[in-house]
Amino acid sequence: MMSYQVICLNDTLRPDISVNGGRVIAIGSGTVTLDRSATGDIAIMDTSGVVQYGTASGTTATVSGTFQKHAVWNTYTETLAENYRVIAIEESGDGIYAVTAQRHDPDKYTRVWSNTI
C-alpha cells in the first residue's frame, strides 16, 4: 500500500495566482541570478539535496550554498499556494507522470467535530 503525501501547488495558469518560482541561470559568490524577477524569501535546493534559504530582489538572490545552473527556486508565502493530497500517480512514459490530487483542508475535521460545517 502506497502512502501519499500532501503537496503544495502554485498553479501559474490560474489568473489569481502569481508566478513564484523558476530556474537559476547563473551562480556567483553568495548570490544566484534568477530567470525572472522575485521579491522576498527564497528557497533553492543545493547540490547536496539540502534546501537553502535566502532573499531575492529582482533577478538576484542572496543565498549561501553550492548550486547548479538550472536549479529550481521558489519564493514562499502563506497565501499564494494551496495544499493537495495526492490520490494517484501513473507513469505514462519514460519519466512522465500523471498525478491526481484532491484539495487538502487540514482544518476539515476540526470544523466537522465542532459542528460548524
C-alpha angles and dihedrals in degrees: 000000000000121000111218124210136222110249131193116228133190107194105204091190091068111091094222095056125077126215111261106167145048143133135308109244101181138016125216135170104295092343138076130200116232127213091234139018120281137170130202135009116006136189126203128175111234127217092271092056096255119130111236122200129215144137129278128206117174110322094333125086126189109216135140122231142069113287138181124229110262093027112154118253130191135186114215134214134157096241113047107059131057131216121241132183113226110238101176141359121201127182110221098175143347103318094346116118134182112213121197114199138171126214109265121217111189091192096052097103093044090057092045094051093045089050094236097129 
